[in-house]
Amino acid sequence: MREIRWNHLAKEDFYNTIDFLLENWSEKEAQVFIDEVYEIIFILQQGNVDFQHTDLPGIRRCVIRKQITLFYKIIDDNTIDLLRFWNSSHVSYFISFLRNSINQGIPYNPALFAGH
């Protein structure tokens, strides 16, 4: 079973999304989102399925809802780092920025995406 590690921005995104759903929708909608995320995490832990490739080495994405995409990095056969739960209106920018950074030899810095 793979280890799933949450970085601080993934945790922040997750809790911010829950707060938004509670403030603007309902407790039921928030719980559905939480259940969807933990279902994906369970799938990732099993190691039988990996989701859509991005153009970036080792980074994949999984659409949780049409508005929220989970980006994660496969560290090795036993470890996955959750990077961000990204609002879909920002996905193209995120991929473009990461690609340009990697092409220039700049390591991925998740702090640059704080407060998206």
VOKOL-689095 format. One record per residue: residue number from 1; x, y, z of N, C-alpha, C in turn. Coordinates in steps of 0.2 Angstrom, whole numbers, plus 5000, padded with zeros to 4 digits. Example, Ala and Ser with C-alpha at 12.3 -4.5 7.8 and 13.67 -1.06 7.14 Angstrom:
2
num;npx;npy;npz;capx;capy;capz;cpx;cpy;cpz
1;5066;4972;5039;5062;4978;5039;5066;4984;5039 .
2;5064;4989;5035;5068;4995;5036;5064;5000;5039 .
This chain:
116
num;npx;npy;npz;capx;capy;capz;cpx;cpy;cpz
1;5004;4994;5000;5000;5000;5000;5004;5006;5000 .
2;5003;5011;4996;5007;5017;4995;5005;5022;5001 .
3;5011;5025;5003;5010;5031;5008;5008;5037;5004 .
4;5003;5041;5006;5000;5047;5004;5002;5052;5008 .
5;5006;5057;5006;5008;5063;5010;5005;5069;5007 .
6;5002;5073;5012;4999;5079;5010;5004;5085;5012 .
7;5006;5089;5007;5010;5095;5008;5005;5100;5011 .
8;5008;5105;5014;5004;5110;5017;4999;5114;5013 .
9;5001;5115;5007;4996;5118;5002;4990;5114;5000 .
10;4991;5107;4999;4986;5103;4998;4981;5103;5004 .
11;4984;5103;5010;4979;5103;5016;4975;5110;5016 .
12;4979;5115;5015;4976;5122;5015;4970;5122;5009 .
13;4972;5120;5003;4967;5119;4998;4960;5115;5000 .
14;4962;5109;5003;4957;5105;5005;4952;5108;5010 .
15;4955;5111;5015;4951;5114;5020;4947;5120;5018 .
16;4951;5124;5013;4947;5130;5010;4941;5128;5006 .
17;4942;5123;5003;4936;5121;4998;4930;5118;5003 .
18;4932;5115;5008;4927;5113;5013;4923;5119;5016 .
19;4927;5124;5018;4925;5130;5021;4920;5134;5016 .
20;4922;5134;5010;4918;5137;5004;4912;5133;5004 .
21;4912;5127;5003;4906;5123;5002;4901;5124;5008 .
22;4904;5124;5014;4899;5125;5020;4896;5132;5020 .
23;4900;5137;5018;4898;5144;5018;4893;5145;5012 .
24;4894;5142;5007;4890;5144;5001;4885;5138;4999 .
25;4886;5132;5001;4881;5127;4999;4878;5124;5005 .
26;4881;5118;5007;4878;5114;5013;4883;5110;5016 .
27;4881;5107;5022;4885;5102;5025;4885;5096;5021 .
28;4880;5094;5017;4879;5088;5013;4884;5089;5007 .
29;4885;5095;5004;4889;5096;4999;4897;5095;5001 .
30;4898;5098;5007;4905;5097;5010;4907;5090;5011 .
31;4902;5086;5014;4903;5079;5015;4904;5075;5009 .
32;4900;5077;5004;4901;5073;4997;4908;5075;4995 .
33;4911;5081;4995;4917;5082;4993;4923;5079;4997 .
34;4922;5079;5003;4927;5075;5008;4927;5068;5006 .
35;4921;5065;5005;4920;5058;5003;4924;5056;4996 .
36;4923;5061;4991;4926;5060;4985;4933;5060;4985 .
37;4936;5065;4989;4943;5065;4990;4946;5059;4993 .
38;4943;5057;4998;4945;5051;5002;4945;5044;4998 .
39;4940;5044;4993;4939;5039;4988;4945;5039;4984 .
40;4947;5044;4981;4953;5045;4977;4959;5043;4980 .
41;4960;5045;4987;4966;5043;4990;4966;5036;4991 .
42;4960;5033;4993;4960;5026;4994;4963;5022;4987 .
43;4960;5024;4982;4962;5022;4975;4970;5022;4974 .
44;4973;5028;4976;4980;5030;4975;4984;5025;4980 .
45;4981;5024;4986;4985;5020;4991;4986;5013;4988 .
46;4980;5010;4985;4980;5003;4982;4986;5002;4977 .
47;4987;5008;4973;4993;5007;4968;4990;5004;4962 .
48;4984;5002;4961;4982;4999;4955;4980;5004;4949 .
49;4979;5010;4951;4977;5015;4946;4981;5021;4947 .
50;4983;5024;4942;4986;5031;4942;4982;5035;4937 .
51;4981;5041;4939;4977;5046;4934;4981;5049;4929 .
52;4978;5054;4926;4980;5057;4920;4987;5060;4920 .
53;4991;5058;4915;4998;5061;4915;4997;5069;4914 .
54;5002;5073;4916;5003;5080;4914;5009;5080;4910 .
55;5011;5085;4907;5017;5086;4903;5023;5086;4908 .
56;5022;5086;4914;5028;5086;4919;5029;5079;4922 .
57;5036;5078;4922;5038;5071;4924;5035;5070;4931 .
58;5032;5064;4932;5030;5061;4938;5024;5065;4941 .
59;5021;5070;4938;5015;5074;4940;5009;5072;4936 .
60;5004;5070;4940;4998;5068;4937;4992;5072;4940 .
61;4986;5071;4937;4980;5075;4939;4974;5070;4939 .
62;4970;5072;4944;4963;5069;4944;4958;5074;4946 .
63;4953;5074;4941;4947;5078;4942;4943;5075;4948 .
64;4942;5079;4953;4938;5077;4959;4931;5079;4957 .
65;4930;5085;4955;4924;5088;4953;4926;5093;4947 .
66;4921;5095;4943;4923;5099;4937;4927;5105;4939 .
67;4926;5107;4945;4929;5113;4947;4936;5112;4951 .
68;4937;5106;4953;4943;5105;4957;4947;5099;4954 .
69;4953;5100;4953;4958;5095;4951;4963;5094;4956 .
70;4964;5088;4958;4970;5086;4962;4976;5085;4958 .
71;4982;5088;4960;4988;5087;4957;4992;5083;4962 .
72;4996;5078;4959;5000;5074;4964;5006;5072;4960 .
73;5011;5070;4964;5018;5068;4961;5019;5061;4964 .
74;5021;5057;4959;5023;5050;4961;5031;5050;4963 .
75;5032;5049;4969;5039;5050;4972;5043;5043;4970 .
76;5040;5038;4972;5042;5031;4970;5036;5026;4970 .
77;5038;5020;4970;5032;5015;4969;5028;5015;4976 .
78;5031;5018;4981;5027;5017;4988;5025;5024;4990 .
79;5026;5029;4987;5025;5036;4990;5022;5041;4985 .
80;5017;5044;4987;5014;5049;4982;5013;5056;4987 .
81;5015;5061;4984;5014;5068;4987;5008;5071;4984 .
82;5003;5073;4988;4998;5077;4986;5000;5084;4985 .
83;5000;5088;4980;5002;5094;4979;4997;5100;4980 .
84;4992;5100;4976;4987;5105;4976;4980;5102;4975 .
85;4975;5105;4977;4968;5104;4975;4966;5111;4972 .
86;4967;5111;4965;4967;5117;4961;4960;5118;4958 .
87;4958;5125;4958;4952;5127;4955;4953;5126;4948 .
88;4948;5123;4944;4949;5122;4937;4950;5128;4933 .
89;4948;5134;4935;4950;5140;4931;4957;5142;4931 .
90;4961;5139;4936;4968;5140;4936;4972;5134;4933 .
91;4969;5129;4931;4973;5123;4929;4978;5125;4923 .
92;4976;5128;4918;4980;5129;4912;4986;5134;4915 .
93;4985;5138;4919;4991;5143;4921;4996;5138;4925 .
94;4993;5134;4930;4997;5130;4934;5002;5125;4930 .
95;4999;5122;4925;5003;5118;4920;5008;5122;4917 .
96;5006;5127;4914;5011;5131;4910;5016;5134;4914 .
97;5015;5136;4920;5020;5139;4925;5025;5133;4926 .
98;5022;5127;4928;5027;5122;4930;5031;5120;4924 .
99;5028;5119;4918;5032;5117;4913;5038;5122;4911 .
100;5036;5129;4911;5041;5134;4910;5047;5133;4916 .
101;5045;5132;4922;5050;5132;4927;5054;5126;4926 .
102;5052;5120;4925;5056;5114;4924;5060;5115;4918 .
103;5058;5118;4913;5062;5119;4907;5068;5124;4908 .
104;5067;5128;4913;5072;5133;4915;5076;5130;4920 .
105;5075;5124;4922;5079;5121;4928;5077;5124;4935 .
106;5071;5127;4935;5069;5130;4942;5065;5124;4945 .
107;5067;5122;4951;5063;5117;4954;5056;5120;4956 .
108;5051;5115;4956;5044;5117;4958;5044;5120;4965 .
109;5041;5126;4966;5040;5129;4972;5033;5130;4974 .
110;5030;5126;4978;5023;5126;4979;5021;5133;4982 .
111;5025;5136;4986;5024;5143;4989;5021;5148;4984 .
112;5024;5147;4978;5022;5152;4972;5014;5152;4971 .
113;5011;5146;4973;5004;5145;4971;4999;5146;4978 .
114;5002;5149;4983;4998;5150;4989;4993;5155;4988 .
115;4988;5154;4990;4982;5159;4990;4979;5160;4983 .
116;4980;5155;4979;4977;5155;4972;4970;5157;4973 .
